[in-house]
Amino acid sequence: MSTSTTAEQPFTLSVPDSDIDFLHKKLDLVRFPDELENAGWDYGVPLSDVKRLVEHWKTKFDWRKAEAEINKLPMFTRDIEVEDHGSLNIHYVHQKSEVQNAIPLLFVHGCKSHLVCLVRVVAVVLNHPSFHVVALSLPGFGFSEAPKKSGFAGRQYAELFNKLMLSLGYQEYGGDWGHNLGFHAVTHYGHKHIKAWHTNGPLCRPPTLFSHPLLFLRSLIIPFDKATKAGLEQTLAWYKTGCGYSYLQATKPQTLGYSLADSPVGLLAWIYEKLIGWADNYPWTNDEVIEWISVYWFSRAGPAAASMIYYEMTGGGVHDIFEGTKWTSVPLGVSFFPGDPERLPKSWWHTLGKLVFQSEHDTGGHFSAYEKPEKLAGDLRTMFGKGGPAYSVVGGKPGYD
């Protein structure tokens, strides 16, 4: 495996005026669809919501103000070579703690998200214990270069993550990841480099007699309680009524891409539906929504590029996202937020790895790093702090002076 990376370059976000002008021309030309009477959310995003947000985007939202806030982050780029895929220029935040023995921690956002959603949690996770925080934009998201050819899947993401951390001088580190990619990273680089990992999106398979015989037998003997049954029923219902986006992106992302790349209003509706549906009654402001969508619209590779990950991670819908992963004894922590649409049984979490920490919250959803940053940061501090199950897992870097 090649270890080639280039030197770090400071990054300042500066969207050209011509791109902003082009966006406003697109918004001026919008043609809205009709809507059935009393449709509500049953058919998708209500027309009134989209019209309100488009008007705000056109007349009130100040991208330069949002851009200035983003630029307060210590941002950088560097080229990282991924085997069989050449070099990719990757955008990331590197927020170093003043504590010399701070724990290196890699944050990785999930899909329908981007690095900006991690800003809040980065701000509150730096102390007690202290972390050196690295948060990257996934390839094709935000301001990272997109892969140039097909086949960029779990192993390639894992390689990229590890090379980024090694290039920053972190031979050992912990991680808080969008679950699917974290599972791949730990599979390939656990123990030697990744000393512990945490996720707030614990997707997992049910145990089988062959994969996890003890868990399987336990599931036959001990029935699920009412809350677990209700959560599983909700999840199965969501698979039927809420996963159309995933099937489309996993099988025909290019077809969808023409609409996302050409229509900012289409992009808005596509993502806004998830911001509402996957959050836990979070009171989104118009500015928050539009900033979230604008990062996609102004992204380096264009808004269609972020859909490709679904295809690559499933082989075009042929296999599931767990292909190529395996159980590992690297310490695992899980935070559960009830507003996430997938509420799988807690007993299944053990199929992922050596579960040493788990926390259940009363509120919060899929975007917990944005909705509830203090709660997510608190779980990380408990897991990695003094007395926690992952305390001092990174050699010589316990997070305290």
Residue pairs with C-beta under 8 A, 6 or more apart in sequence:
1 83
1 159
2 81
2 83
3 163
3 166
4 80
4 81
4 87
5 78
5 79
5 80
5 81
5 163
5 164
5 166
5 167
6 78
6 79
6 80
6 87
7 78
8 76
8 77
8 78
8 94
8 167
8 168
9 76
9 77
9 78
10 75
10 76
11 75
11 76
11 77
11 91
11 143
12 71
12 75
13 67
13 70
13 71
13 75
13 143
14 67
15 63
15 67
15 298
19 298
20 63
23 264
23 297
23 298
24 58
26 263
26 264
26 265
27 54
27 57
27 58
27 264
27 265
28 58
30 54
30 263
30 265
32 47
32 50
32 51
32 265
33 47
35 43
35 46
35 47
36 43
39 46
40 46
41 276
44 269
44 273
45 269
45 272
45 273
45 276
49 272
50 265
50 268
50 269
50 272
52 286
53 268
53 272
53 286
53 289
53 290
54 265
54 268
56 286
56 287
56 290
57 264
57 268
57 290
57 293
57 294
60 286
61 286
61 287
61 290
61 291
61 294
63 294
63 298
66 287
66 291
66 294
70 116
70 119
73 93
73 95
73 119
73 122
74 93
74 94
74 95
74 96
75 91
75 92
75 93
76 91
76 92
76 93
76 94
77 89
77 90
77 91
77 92
77 143
77 144
78 89
78 90
78 92
78 164
78 167
79 87
79 88
79 89
79 90
80 87
80 88
80 90
80 160
80 163
80 164
80 167
81 87
81 88
81 163
82 88
82 152
82 156
82 159
82 160
82 163
83 156
83 159
84 151
84 156
85 147
85 148
85 149
85 151
85 152
85 156
86 148
88 139
88 144
88 145
88 146
88 147
88 160
89 144
89 145
90 136
90 137
90 139
90 144
90 145
90 160
90 164
91 115
91 136
91 137
91 142
91 143
91 144
91 300
92 115
92 134
92 135
92 136
92 137
92 144
92 164
93 115
93 118
93 122
93 133
93 134
93 135
93 136
94 132
94 133
94 134
94 168
95 122
95 126
95 132
95 133
95 134
95 135
96 102
96 132
96 133
97 126
97 127
97 130
97 131
97 132
97 133
98 130
99 127
99 130
99 399
99 400
99 401
100 401
101 130
101 396
101 397
101 398
101 399
101 400
101 401
102 126
102 129
102 130
102 131
102 132
102 397
102 399
103 129
103 130
103 131
103 132
103 173
103 174
103 384
103 394
103 397
103 398
103 399
104 131
104 132
104 134
104 165
104 168
104 170
104 172
104 173
104 174
104 394
104 397
105 125
105 131
105 132
105 133
105 134
105 173
105 174
105 175
105 176
105 380
105 384
106 134
106 135
106 136
106 161
106 164
106 165
106 173
106 174
106 175
106 176
106 177
107 118
107 121
107 122
107 133
107 134
107 135
107 136
107 175
107 176
107 177
107 369
108 135
108 136
108 138
108 161
108 175
108 176
108 177
108 178
108 181
108 182
109 115
109 117
109 118
109 135
109 137
109 138
109 141
109 178
109 369
110 178
110 179
110 180
110 201
110 366
111 178
111 306
111 309
111 310
112 271
112 274
112 275
112 278
113 178
113 367
114 137
114 141
114 142
114 292
114 295
114 296
114 299
114 306
115 135
115 136
115 137
115 141
115 142
115 143
116 142
116 291
116 292
116 295
117 292
117 367
117 369
117 370
118 135
118 369
118 370
120 369
120 370
120 373
121 369
121 370
121 373
121 376
121 377
122 133
122 135
123 373
124 373
124 374
124 377
125 131
125 133
125 373
125 377
125 380
125 381
126 133
128 381
128 385
128 399
129 381
129 384
129 385
129 386
129 398
129 399
129 400
130 399
130 400
131 380
131 384
131 399
132 170
134 164
134 165
134 168
134 170
134 173
136 144
136 161
136 164
137 143
137 144
138 144
138 157
138 181
138 306
138 309
139 145
139 146
139 147
139 152
139 157
139 160
140 146
140 147
140 299
140 301
140 305
140 306
140 308
140 309
141 299
141 305
141 306
142 295
142 299
142 300
143 299
143 300
144 300
144 301
145 300
145 301
146 300
146 301
146 305
146 308
147 156
147 308
147 312
150 312
151 312
152 308
152 312
153 312
153 313
153 315
153 324
154 180
154 181
154 183
154 184
154 187
154 313
154 321
154 323
154 324
154 325
155 184
155 188
155 324
157 181
157 184
157 185
158 181
158 184
158 185
158 187
158 188
158 189
159 188
161 175
161 181
161 185
161 189
162 185
162 188
162 189
162 193
162 194
165 173
165 193
166 193
171 193
172 193
172 194
172 195
172 394
172 395
172 397
173 193
173 194
173 195
173 394
174 194
174 195
174 196
174 197
174 198
174 384
174 390
174 393
174 394
175 182
175 185
175 186
175 194
175 196
175 197
175 198
176 182
176 197
176 198
176 199
176 200
176 376
176 380
177 185
177 197
177 198
177 199
178 199
178 201
179 199
179 200
179 201
179 202
179 203
180 203
180 313
180 321
180 322
182 197
182 199
183 322
183 325
183 352
184 324
184 325
185 194
185 197
186 194
186 197
186 328
186 330
186 332
186 353
187 324
187 325
187 326
187 328
190 328
190 329
190 330
191 328
191 329
191 330
194 330
195 330
195 331
195 390
195 393
195 394
196 330
196 331
196 332
196 333
196 356
196 383
196 384
196 390
196 393
197 330
197 331
197 332
197 333
197 353
198 332
198 333
198 334
198 335
198 357
198 379
198 380
198 383
199 332
199 333
199 334
199 335
200 334
200 335
200 336
200 337
200 340
200 368
200 369
200 376
200 379
201 340
201 342
201 366
202 334
202 336
202 344
202 348
202 349
202 352
203 321
203 342
203 344
204 344
204 348
204 349
204 351
204 352
205 211
205 320
205 322
205 348
205 351
206 219
206 345
206 348
206 351
207 213
207 215
207 216
207 219
207 347
207 348
207 350
207 351
208 216
209 216
209 217
211 327
211 351
212 327
212 350
212 351
215 347
215 348
215 350
215 351
218 347
219 347
224 232
224 345
228 345
228 346
231 343
231 344
231 345
232 343
232 344
232 345
234 341
234 343
235 341
235 342
235 343
235 344
238 341
238 342
242 277
242 341
245 270
245 274
246 310
247 317
248 255
248 256
249 256
249 307
249 310
249 311
250 310
250 311
250 313
250 314
250 316
250 317
251 311
251 316
251 317
253 304
253 307
253 308
253 310
253 311
254 304
256 304
256 307
257 304
257 305
257 307
258 304
259 266
260 266
260 267
260 270
260 303
260 304
260 307
261 302
261 303
261 304
264 293
264 297
267 293
267 296
267 297
267 303
268 289
268 290
268 293
271 292
271 293
271 296
272 289
272 293
274 366
275 282
275 284
275 289
275 292
275 367
276 284
277 341
278 339
278 340
278 341
278 365
278 366
278 367
279 339
279 365
279 366
279 367
279 371
280 337
280 338
280 339
280 363
280 364
280 365
280 371
281 339
282 365
282 367
282 370
282 371
296 303
296 306
297 303
299 305
299 306
311 317
313 321
314 320
314 321
314 323
315 323
327 351
327 352
327 353
328 353
328 354
329 353
329 354
330 353
330 354
331 353
331 354
331 356
331 357
331 389
331 390
331 393
332 349
332 352
332 353
332 354
332 355
332 356
332 357
333 355
333 356
333 357
333 358
333 359
333 379
333 380
333 383
333 389
333 390
334 349
334 355
334 357
334 358
334 359
335 358
335 359
335 360
335 361
335 368
335 375
335 376
335 379
336 346
336 358
336 359
336 360
336 361
337 361
337 363
337 364
337 365
337 366
337 368
337 371
337 372
337 375
338 360
338 361
338 362
338 363
338 364
338 365
339 363
339 364
339 365
339 366
339 371
340 365
340 366
340 368
341 366
346 358
349 355
349 358
356 383
356 389
356 390
357 379
357 382
357 383
357 388
357 389
357 390
359 379
359 382
361 368
361 372
361 375
363 372
364 371
364 372
364 375
364 376
365 371
368 375
368 376
369 376
381 388
382 388
383 389
383 390
384 390
384 391
384 393
384 399
385 391
385 399
386 398
386 400
391 398
392 398
